[in-house]
Amino acid sequence: MQHVKVKYSQKPHLKENAGWWSRLWFSCRIKQDNHKYNRYDQQRKSVTIRLLSLLGIGVAIIVYSMVMPRPSSTVSTKLNQAMAFGNQGANVQLTQKIFNKNSGLLELHFKFTGNTNETTISEINMKRFKLSFAGDRYIQNGQSEYHIVPTSTNTLVVQFEKLKTNFQDVRVIFKDKTIDTADITVATDDRDRSVKKAKASDQVATIIVNNDDQIEQDNKRVAKGKKQLVIAQTETDIHEQRQLITKNKTAIKEWQGAIKEQTENINSTRQQMKDMTNDELDQANEAIENYESKTTDLKKSISEAKEDITTEKDKIDQLKKQKTKQQNGQLNVPKLKE
C-alpha cells in the first residue's frame, strides 16, 4: 500500500491518561510537524502548478500552429513583376491575388506579355503554355482543387479551392512548349542522317504566393465561372484604357503649361534684346532657339498624346462591343493545352 503523508496532529500518539508534560511535548511536536507538512504541501502545489503551466503552454503552441498560417522560407513574387519563360521572349506577371480564408479560395490573375506588338500577342497563343503547381502539400495531396481559366488573348485566372487557412505557399510554374529551332541539329555522319528531335526550352517562370499579410483578403469572394471571369477581365481592360486617357489628358495640360512658359521666355528675351550688346544678342538668339525647340518637342508630345487618346477611345468601343458578345455567350478566348 502506498504511504500517504498526513499531518502529525492526525496521528493518535497521545494516550488519554497522559500527563501535562506529555501533552506539552505532544503539542510542540504537532506544531513542528505541521510546519514541515505545510512546507511540503506548498512545494507540491508549486511543482503541480508549474507542470500544468508547461502543459498548457505546449497545448497552446500546438493549437496556434494548427490555426495560424505557418511562415514560409520563400519570398512572394511581387505584383506586376515580369518573369521570362520559354525561348520566344514571353513574360508572365502576377497582377492580382485574392484569398478568402473562410472558404479557402485563392484567386490568382496572370498576364502574358512578349517582344511583340499587341496585334500579334495572341499568336504567342496560350495553347503553347503549360502550368504546373508545387510548394504546398495540400495541393499535392489532392485535397485542394484548381481551375485554369483563360480570360483573354493574354490573361488567365487560376482558382484554388479548399485551400487550408495555414497553407505555406503556392507555386505556379509556367513552361513554354514551343519548339526551339536553335536546338534542331542534323547529324553529319553518313551512317546516321536522322534529324534530332527539337527540344523545348528549359527556361521556366515560378510565381510564388505566400499566405502573408500582403495578400488581399476578401472573405466574401466566391469562385466565379468562366463567363464571369472573362467579362470581369474585359471590364478591367476598359478601366485600364480609361486610366490611360486620364493620364494623357493630364500630361497634355502640363505640356500646354510648359509651352506657355517657353512662349513667355521668348517674349521676355526679345524685349530685353533692345539694350543688348552684340555678344549678348548672340546668346539671346541661341536661348530663343532653345525655347522654340522645346516648344516644338512639347507640341509633338501633345499631338502624340491626342492620337493615343483617340486610339484608346477606339479600344474602349471595341471592348464594349466585345463585352456585349461575351454577355451573349461568345467568349472567344484561347484554350490551354492539357
N, C-alpha and C positions, 0 to 999 in steps of 0.2 A: 504494500500500500504506500502511496506517495505521501510523504510527510508535509503537512500544511502548517506553516508557522502561524502561531496565534499570539495574542498579547499575553504577557506574564500574568496579568490580573485575571485572565480567563482560566488559568491553571489552578486546580484545587490542591494547593500545597499547605495551607494553614488549617490546623486542626481546630475543632470547635472549643476545646478547653485550653487553648494556647494562652500564655501569659502576655503581660504588657510588652516585655522585651521582644518576644517572638512576633507580636503584632507590629511593633515599630520596625523591626528588621524586615518583615514582610512588606510593609508599606514602602520602605526605601527600595527594595528590590522591584516592586511594581513600577515606581517612578523611573528607575534606571532602565528596566526592560521596555517599558512603553516608549521611552525616548529613542532607544535603538530601533524598535519596531516602526515608529513614525518616520525615522530617517530612512530605513529600508523601504518602507512603503512609498515615500516620496521619490526615491531613486527609481523604483519600479515604475511609477507613474510617468516620470520624466523619460525613461527609456521607451515606454509604450507610446508616448506622445511623439517622440522623435521618429520611431519606426513608422507610425501611422502617417506622419507628415511626409516622410520619404516615399511611402507607398502612394499617397495622394498626389505628390509631385510627379511620380512616374506615370500614374494613370492620366493626369492632366496633359503630360507631354505626348503620350500615345494618342489621346483624343485630338489634341491640337494638330498633330502631324497628319491625322486622318482627315480632318475637316479643312484645314488651311492649305493653300497651294504650296507645293514644295519648290524651293529655289532651284533654278537650273544653272548649270555651269556655262551655258551658251548665251550669246547675246542676240536679242531680237533684231531682225532685219529692219532697217529704217524705212518708213513710208516713202514712196516715190523714189527709192534708190534703184537706179537701173543696174541690172545684173546681166552680163552677157552669157549666152549659151549657144552651143552649136557652132557651125563654121560659116554661116551666111550673114553674120552681122546682126542677128536678132538679139533683142534685150527683153527682159521681163522685169516688171516692177510691181510691188505690193502697194496698192492705192488706198485700201481701206481694210480694217479688221474690226469685227464686232463680235462680242461674246455675251450670251445670255446664260448666266451661271445657274439659273433656276432650271432651265430645260437642257443645258449642256450643248446649246447650239453655237458653233463658231463659224462665222461667215467671213471669207477672205475674198477680196476683189483684186484681180490682176489685170495688168495692161501690157500688151506687147508693142514694142517699137523696134525700128531697124534702120539700116542705112538706105532707106528707100523713101520716096515721097508717099504721101497719103493715098494717092490713087492706086498705088501698087502694093500697099501694105497687106491687102487681102491675099496677095499672091504668096506672102510668107505663110499663108494657109495653116491654120491650127491643126489640120489633119497630120502634119508632119510632127507635131509636138507630142511628147509622151510625158505624163505626170506619174510620179510615184511618191509614196509617203513613208516617213520614218520619224524617229525621235520620241515617240510616245507609245508605251506598251499597250495602252487601251486600244489604239488603232490596230496594232499588230495582232492583238488577240481577237480582233473582230468584234469587240464589244461596242465599237463606235462605227457609225455608218458615214459614208461621204458621197457627195454628188458633185459632178463636174458639169457646169452649165455654161457653154459659150453664150455671151450676151451681145456680141457684135463681131465685126471682122477682126478686131484686135483686142478684145476684152473677154474675160471669163470670170465666173464666180465658183469657188469651191466651198461647199457647205458640209461641215462636220456636225453630225447629230449624235446625241447621247454621250458626249464627252463628259468626263467627271470633272467636278469643280477643281480638284487639285492636280489636273494634268500638268506635267512639267513643260513640255514644249512640243510643238507640231512642226514638222519639216515637210515642205512641198518641194520635190526635186523635179526640175524641168530638163528634158533632153530633147535634142533636135535630131530626128532620124533622117534628115536629108543626106543624100549621098554626097560624100566629099570627093569631087573629081580629082583633087590633088593626090588622093591616095590610090588612084587607079594606075596600075603599072602592068606592062606586058612583059612576059618572060622573054629573054633573049636567047636562051638555049634552044637549039633546033629540036631537041627531044621533048621540049615542053613549051608549046606556044600558047597555052591556055591563058586567058586573061584572069588575073586575080580579082577576087570579089572586092567591090568597093567597101570601105569601112566608114561607118558613121562617126562623126566627131565625138570625142570623149568629153568635150567641154560641157559641163552641166552648171546649172544655177540652183542653189539651195536657198529657199526662203524659209527663215526660222521665225516662229511666233511663240513667245513665252507667255505664260499666264502671269503677267506682272501688272503693275499699276498703270502702265502706258497703254494697255489695251482698252478700247472703247467698250463700256458696259451698257447694255440695253436689255433689261430683264423682261421687256415686252416684245422682244424680237421673236418672230416665228419664221419657220422655214417657208420660203416662197417658191412657187412653181416657176417653170422656165419662162412662161409668158410674162409673169410679173417682173422677173429679173431682167428680161430683155427690155421691157418698157421702161423700167427704172433706169437702165443704162442709157437709153435714148434721152430720157429727161435730164440725166446728168450731163450728157453731151450738149444738150440745148443750154443748160445752165452755164457750162464752161464757155460756150460761144458768146453768151450774153456778157459774161465777165470780161472776155477779150474785147468786146465792143466798148464796154465801160472804160477799160484801161486805155484803149486807143483814143477815145474821146478826151480822157483826162490828159493824155500826152499831147494831143492837138492843142488844147488850151494852154498848156505850158509852153509849147513851141511858139504859139502865137504871141504869148507874152514876151518870149525871148526875142522874137522878130521885132516887136515894138521897141525893146531896149536897144537892139542894134540900130534901128532907124533913128532913135533919139541920139545915139552916139555919133552917127554920121552927121546929122544936122548940127549938133553941138560943135563937132570938129570943123565943119565948113564955116560956121560963124566965127570961129577963132582964127581962121586962115588969113583974114584981112590984115592982121598985125604981125604975121609971122615972117621970119627970115627965110631965105632960100632953103637952108638945111632943114628948118622946122617944117617948111611946106612939103619937102620930100617925105619926111616922117609922117606928116598928117595924111598925105595921099596914100602912103603904104597902110596906115591904120584904117583908112576908109575902104581900101580894097579888102582888107581882112574882115571888116564888118559886113561888107557886101557878100563876100564868100561864105561867111557863116549864115547870112540870111538866105542865100541860095540853098545851102545844105538843109536848113530848117524847113524851107518851103518844100524841098524834095521829100523830107521825112513826113511832112503833113500830107502830101499827096499820096505817099505810100500807105499811110495810116488810113486815109479815106478809102483807098482801094481795098485794104484789109477789112474795113468795116462793111463795105459792100459784099465782099466775099463771105464774111461771117454771117451777114443777114441772109444771103442765099443759102448757106448751110443750115441755118435755123429753119428756113422754109422747107428745105429738103427733109430735115429731121422731123418736122411736124407732120409732113406727109407720110414719112416712114412710120412714125408713131401711130398714125391712123390705121395704116395697113397692119401693124403689129396688134393693135386692139381688135382687128378683124381676123386675127389668127395667122397672118402672113409674116412669120418671124424672120425668115431669110437670114439665118445665122449659120456659120460653119459648124462642122461636126469634128469631134476629136476621134481619131482612130484609136481603137482599143488596143 
